[in-house]
C-alpha cells in the first residue's frame, strides 16, 4: 500500500516507537499535568513540528541518495535494521528512569509548544531514527510520493497517540509515576519488539 514495503510492519513499528517513553512523551505529560489540556496540545504541536522538520530533512537526503547511489542506499537499509536492534539492546540494558516534576505556575500553551519544539530539535536521535527507519520500508526505485506517504502516516499516528496522552492527562502522569514496575515491563517488551523488527527487516532485505 502506498508503495510501502511491509506495510503492516511499518504501521506496527510506528505504534511501538510511540509507546516508548521519550523526552517528547514526558514533555506532553508534564505540560498536561501542570496546566491542562491546552498546554498538553501545545506540547503535542511542538513535538510534531520538530519531528516534521527532521522527517523532511531525512526524506530529502534519502530521495537524492536513492537516485544517485542505490548500493549505498541498500547499505543504509542494513544500518537501519542494525540500529533498531541496537536501540532494543540499549533499552534492555538501561534502567527505566523515574521522572518527578515539581509544580510550577500557570503558563500558556505557546510556552509549552516552544519548549517541546526545542526538546525535539535538540535531540539528534530523532534525525538518526528517521534516516535509519525510512529506508527499511522503501526500495531504491520508489518515488518521493512514497516518502511523503510515510511522513503523513508517522504524523497522523503520532497525533492520535499524543492526543490520547493529553486527554488522559494528569491521571496518566500520576499512574506512570505510581507504577514503576508497569513502566519497566512495557519498556522491556518494546525493546524486545524492536530487536525482533530489526532481525525481521534485515532478513527481508537480503
Residue, then its C-alpha position, 0 to 999 in steps of 0.5 A: x500500500x502506498x508503495x510501502x514495503x511491509x506495510x503492516x510492519x511499518x504501521x506496527x513499528x510506528x505504534x511501538x516507537x510511540x509507546x516508548x517513553x521519550x523526552x517528547x512523551x514526558x514533555x506532553x505529560x508534564x505540560x498536561x499535568x501542570x496546566x491542562x489540556x491546552x498546554x498538553x496540545x501545545x506540547x503535542x504541536x511542538x513535538x510534531x513540528x520538530x519531528x516534521x522538520x527532521x522527517x523532511x530533512x531525512x526524506x530529502x537526503x534519502x530521495x537524492x541518495x536513492x537516485x544517485x547511489x542505490x548500493x549505498x542506499x541498500x547499505x543504509x537499509x542494513x544500518x537501519x535494521x542494525x540500529x533498531x536492534x541496537x536501540x532494543x539492546x540499549x533499552x534492555x540494558x538501561x534502567x527505566x528512569x523515574x521522572x518527578x516534576x515539581x509544580x510550577x505556575x500557570x503558563x500558556x500553551x505557546x510556552x509549552x509548544x516552544x519548549x517541546x519544539x526545542x526538546x525535539x530539535x535538540x535531540x539528534x536521535x530523532x534525525x538518526x531514527x528517521x534516516x535509519x527507519x525510512x529506508x527499511x520500508x522503501x526500495x531504491x526505485x520508489x518515488x518521493x510520493x512514497x516518502x511523503x506517504x510515510x511522513x503523513x502516516x508517522x504524523x497522523x499516528x503520532x497525533x492520535x497517540x499524543x492526543x490520547x496522552x493529553x486527554x488522559x492527562x494528569x491521571x496518566x502522569x500520576x499512574x506512570x509515576x505510581x507504577x514503576x514496575x508497569x513502566x519497566x515491563x512495557x519498556x522491556x517488551x518494546x525493546x524486545x519488539x524492536x530487536x525482533x523488527x530489526x532481525x525481521x527487516x534485515x532478513x527481508x532485505x537480503 
